[in-house]
């Protein structure tokens, strides 16, 4: 019963929200690092472009889709186009 009262309190809700926001921020940072690491490994000349691009992305789903696209880009030109096109979106 006490737990139910605590869960309904604004303090508890605030703590939960802050925890979720920190978790999302950590997830975004991790996904950005994955993308940059893949680019660094496959096409190091595009690492800076990728770093600049993903730094402003705040949608975890979009970052996940970009990760798959980056990992499957057939060559440097295709990856450059992919990064430039996704910056415009």
For each residue, the residues with C-beta under 8 A, 3 or more apart:
1: 4 5
2: 5 6
3: 6 7
4: 1 7 8
5: 1 2 8 9
6: 2 3 9 12
7: 3 4 12
8: 4 5 12 13
9: 5 6 12 13
10: 13 14
11: 14 15
12: 6 7 8 9 15 16
13: 8 9 10 16 17
14: 10 11 17 18
15: 11 12 18 19
16: 12 13 19 20
17: 13 14 20 21
18: 14 15 21 22
19: 15 16 22 23
20: 16 17 23 24
21: 17 18 24 25
22: 18 19 25 26
23: 19 20 26 27
24: 20 21 27 28 60
25: 21 22 28 29
26: 22 23 29 30
27: 23 24 30 31 60
28: 24 25 31 32 57 58 60 63
29: 25 26 32 33
30: 26 27 33 34
31: 27 28 34 35 54 60 63 64 67
32: 28 29 35 36 54 55 57 63
33: 29 30 36 37
34: 30 31 37 38 67
35: 31 32 38 39 50 54 63 66 67 70
36: 32 33 39 40 47 50 51 54
37: 33 34 40 41
38: 34 35 41 42 67 70 71
39: 35 36 42 43 44 46 47 50 70 79
40: 36 37 44 47
41: 37 38 44
42: 38 39 70 71 73 79
43: 39 46 47 73 76 79
44: 39 40 41 47
45: 76
46: 39 43 49 50 76 79 80 83
47: 36 39 40 43 44 50 51
48: 51 52
49: 46 52 53 80 83 84
50: 35 36 39 46 47 53 54 70 83
51: 36 47 48 54 55
52: 48 49 55 56
53: 49 50 56 57 83 86 87
54: 31 32 35 36 50 51 57 63 66
55: 32 51 52
56: 52 53
57: 28 32 53 54 62 63 66
58: 28
59: 62 63
60: 24 27 28 31 63 64
61: 64 65
62: 57 59 65 66
63: 28 31 32 35 54 57 59 60 66 67
64: 31 60 61 67 68
65: 61 62 68 69
66: 35 54 57 62 63 69 70 82 86
67: 31 34 35 38 63 64 70 71
68: 64 65 71 72
69: 65 66 72 73 82
70: 35 38 39 42 50 66 67 73 79 82 83
71: 38 42 67 68
72: 68 69
73: 42 43 69 70 78 79 82
74: 78
75: 78 79
76: 43 45 46 79 80
77: 80 81
78: 73 74 75 81 82
79: 39 42 43 46 70 73 75 76 82 83
80: 46 49 76 77 83 84
81: 77 78 84 85
82: 66 69 70 73 78 79 85 86
83: 46 49 50 53 70 79 80 86 87
84: 49 80 81 87 88
85: 81 82 88 89
86: 53 66 82 83 89
87: 53 83 84
88: 84 85
89: 85 86
